[in-house]
């Protein structure tokens, strides 16, 4: 009997974390200049009743910076997944459906991308494109689309000989209609599960790029840049690293937990 409330609590935990993430991201733009207001007397101030998470090395409130960074991480996470999943699913689906030399070329391109460490390739692309939110999304999407393409191709290869596809082809449906109406919708379940893990990966990658100075630039806030700025004050003001680090860990953990649950729900073989 005691296991039921615990199981319910574990199920609610990721939703509560994601709800807090969403609220913080939506509240960020309404904070105005609070997240960037320099207050010299409050430099490295510890958490206090009027300053929930303390202040950073410029006297800016860490809580306001955390909310502004939530908007950055959410924009990058969902932006990268939407762009890379859309391109990857389309490219992989077309390659798997058409086959032949086109499929061979796409597979070789995927192999080339997978031969490079993803984060190193993202760092190189971000360095070439320059810092900025849009460039970070573009760099991470270029790295991430291959996973969705490979998964979509495998799903389409297993589905293109199904009876409903052969019937649609016999009724005169064109390749585009068959792919968009009869194949990709059936391949959506694994792609959605992959996308949930992709959000977590994009959030971590954005924090890493911002930590290296290749993400959003000051005074814009990012959890990665907050951790970078707080590293030099670890002994005197550990809250500068603890707050964004805990936020990053909780969001990634929550997204991964929901991805696991979603995979279990959509996997008919586990029922």
C-alpha positions in Angstrom: 0.0 0.0 0.0 2.8 2.4 0.8 4.3 1.9 -2.6 1.4 3.5 -4.4 1.9 7.0 -3.0 5.6 6.7 -3.7 5.0 5.6 -7.3 2.5 8.6 -7.7 5.1 11.0 -6.3 7.8 9.6 -8.7 5.3 10.1 -11.6 4.5 13.7 -10.5 8.1 14.7 -9.9 9.2 15.2 -13.6 5.9 17.0 -14.4 6.4 19.4 -11.5 10.0 20.1 -12.6 8.9 20.8 -16.2 6.0 23.0 -15.0 8.5 25.0 -12.9 10.8 25.2 -15.9 8.0 26.4 -18.1 6.8 29.0 -15.5 10.4 30.3 -15.1 10.8 30.5 -18.9 7.6 32.4 -19.3 8.3 34.7 -16.4 11.8 35.6 -17.7 10.7 38.3 -20.2 8.4 39.9 -17.6 11.4 40.5 -15.2 12.5 43.4 -17.4 16.0 44.6 -16.4 15.9 42.8 -13.0 18.1 40.0 -14.3 20.7 42.4 -15.7 20.7 45.1 -13.0 24.1 45.6 -11.5 24.0 46.3 -7.7 27.6 46.6 -6.4 26.7 46.5 -2.7 25.2 43.1 -3.2 28.2 41.5 -4.9 28.4 37.8 -4.0 25.6 38.2 -1.4 24.5 34.8 0.0 20.9 33.7 -0.1 18.7 35.9 2.2 15.0 36.5 2.8 15.0 39.3 0.3 17.4 37.6 -2.1 16.2 34.0 -2.4 19.3 32.6 -4.2 21.8 35.3 -3.5 23.5 37.6 -5.9 26.3 37.0 -8.5 29.7 38.7 -8.9 28.0 41.8 -10.3 25.2 42.0 -7.7 22.6 40.6 -10.0 19.9 38.4 -8.4 20.6 34.8 -9.1 16.9 33.8 -9.1 16.1 36.4 -11.9 19.1 35.2 -13.9 18.0 31.6 -13.4 14.5 32.4 -14.8 16.1 34.2 -17.8 18.4 31.2 -18.4 15.4 28.9 -18.3 14.0 30.8 -21.3 17.3 30.3 -23.2 17.5 26.6 -22.4 13.9 26.0 -23.4 14.2 27.9 -26.6 17.3 26.0 -27.6 16.0 22.6 -26.5 12.7 22.8 -28.4 14.2 24.7 -31.3 16.9 22.2 -31.9 14.5 19.2 -31.6 11.9 20.7 -33.9 14.4 21.6 -36.6 16.6 18.5 -36.4 13.6 16.1 -36.0 11.8 17.6 -38.9 14.8 17.6 -41.3 16.0 14.2 -40.1 12.6 12.5 -40.3 12.0 13.8 -43.8 15.5 12.9 -45.1 15.5 9.5 -43.5 12.0 8.8 -44.6 12.6 9.7 -48.2 15.8 7.7 -48.3 14.2 4.6 -46.8 11.1 4.8 -49.1 13.0 5.6 -52.4 16.0 3.3 -51.7 18.6 2.8 -54.4 21.5 5.3 -54.8 19.7 8.0 -52.8 19.5 5.7 -49.8 23.2 4.8 -50.2 24.2 8.5 -50.3 22.1 9.4 -47.3 23.5 6.4 -45.3 27.1 7.5 -46.1 26.4 11.0 -45.1 24.9 9.8 -41.8 28.0 7.6 -41.3 30.3 10.6 -41.9 28.4 12.7 -39.3 28.4 9.9 -36.8 32.2 9.4 -37.2 32.7 12.8 -35.5 32.1 13.4 -31.8 28.8 15.3 -31.7 29.8 17.9 -29.1 33.2 18.6 -30.8 31.4 19.1 -34.1 28.9 21.4 -32.4 31.8 23.4 -30.9 33.4 23.8 -34.3 30.2 24.9 -36.0 29.4 27.3 -33.2 32.9 28.8 -33.5 32.5 29.2 -37.3 28.9 30.6 -37.1 29.8 32.8 -34.1 28.0 33.2 -30.7 24.3 33.8 -30.4 21.1 31.9 -29.7 20.2 31.3 -33.3 23.6 30.1 -34.2 23.6 27.7 -31.3 20.3 26.2 -32.4 21.7 25.9 -36.0 24.9 24.3 -34.9 23.2 21.7 -32.6 20.5 21.0 -35.2 23.2 20.2 -37.8 24.7 17.7 -35.4 21.4 16.2 -34.2 19.5 15.5 -37.4 21.4 12.3 -38.2 19.9 10.4 -35.3 16.3 11.1 -36.4 17.2 10.4 -40.0 18.7 6.9 -39.2 15.6 6.1 -37.0 13.1 7.3 -39.6 14.9 5.4 -42.4 14.8 2.1 -40.3 11.1 2.6 -39.5 10.2 3.3 -43.2 12.2 0.3 -44.4 10.2 -1.9 -42.1 6.9 -0.4 -43.1 7.0 0.2 -46.8 6.0 -3.4 -47.7 3.0 -3.4 -45.4 -0.4 -4.2 -47.0 -1.9 -0.7 -46.5 1.1 0.9 -48.3 0.7 -1.6 -51.2 -3.0 -0.8 -51.3 -2.4 2.9 -51.4 0.1 2.5 -54.2 -2.4 0.3 -56.1 -5.0 3.0 -55.7 -2.7 5.5 -57.4 -1.4 7.4 -54.4 1.9 9.3 -55.1 5.1 8.7 -53.3 4.8 12.0 -51.3 1.3 11.1 -50.1 2.3 7.6 -49.2 5.3 8.8 -47.2 3.5 11.6 -45.4 0.1 9.9 -44.8 0.9 6.2 -44.5 4.6 5.8 -43.4 5.8 8.7 -41.2 2.7 8.8 -39.0 3.4 5.1 -38.1 7.0 6.0 -37.4 6.1 8.9 -35.2 6.1 7.0 -31.9 9.8 6.2 -31.8 10.6 9.6 -33.2 8.7 11.3 -30.4 10.5 9.2 -27.8 13.8 10.1 -29.5 12.8 13.8 -29.4 12.2 13.8 -25.7 15.8 12.6 -25.1 16.9 15.1 -27.7 15.5 18.0 -25.7 17.6 16.9 -22.7 20.7 16.5 -24.9 20.2 20.0 -26.5 19.8 21.6 -23.1 23.1 20.1 -21.8 24.8 21.0 -25.1 23.7 24.6 -24.9 24.9 24.9 -21.4 28.3 23.4 -22.5 28.6 25.8 -25.4 27.7 28.8 -23.2 30.2 27.6 -20.6 32.8 27.8 -23.3 31.7 31.3 -24.4 30.1 30.1 -27.7 26.5 30.4 -26.7 24.4 33.4 -25.8 26.5 36.4 -25.0 26.3 38.8 -21.9 24.2 40.3 -20.6 21.8 37.5 -21.8 21.6 34.7 -19.2 22.3 31.0 -19.7 22.8 28.3 -17.1 26.1 27.4 -18.7 27.5 30.9 -18.6 26.2 31.3 -15.0 28.2 28.2 -14.0 31.3 29.5 -15.8 31.1 32.9 -14.0 30.6 31.2 -10.7 33.5 28.7 -10.9 36.0 31.3 -9.8 34.0 32.0 -6.7 33.3 28.4 -5.7 34.8 28.7 -2.2 33.4 32.1 -1.3 30.0 31.9 -3.1 29.1 28.3 -3.9 25.5 29.3 -4.6 26.6 30.8 -8.0 27.3 27.3 -9.3 24.9 25.3 -7.1 21.7 27.1 -8.3 22.2 26.8 -12.1 23.8 23.4 -11.8 20.8 22.0 -9.8 18.4 23.6 -12.3 20.2 22.0 -15.2 20.3 18.6 -13.5 16.7 18.6 -12.5 15.4 19.6 -15.9 17.5 17.0 -17.7 16.5 14.3 -15.2 12.8 15.2 -15.6 12.9 15.1 -19.4 14.8 11.8 -19.4 12.3 10.3 -16.9 9.4 11.4 -19.0 11.1 10.0 -22.1 11.5 6.6 -20.3 7.8 6.6 -19.3 6.7 7.6 -22.8 8.8 4.8 -24.4 7.2 2.3 -22.0 3.7 3.6 -22.9 4.3 3.5 -26.7 6.1 0.1 -26.7 3.3 -2.4 -27.3 5.8 -5.3 -26.9 6.2 -4.4 -23.2 2.5 -4.7 -22.4 
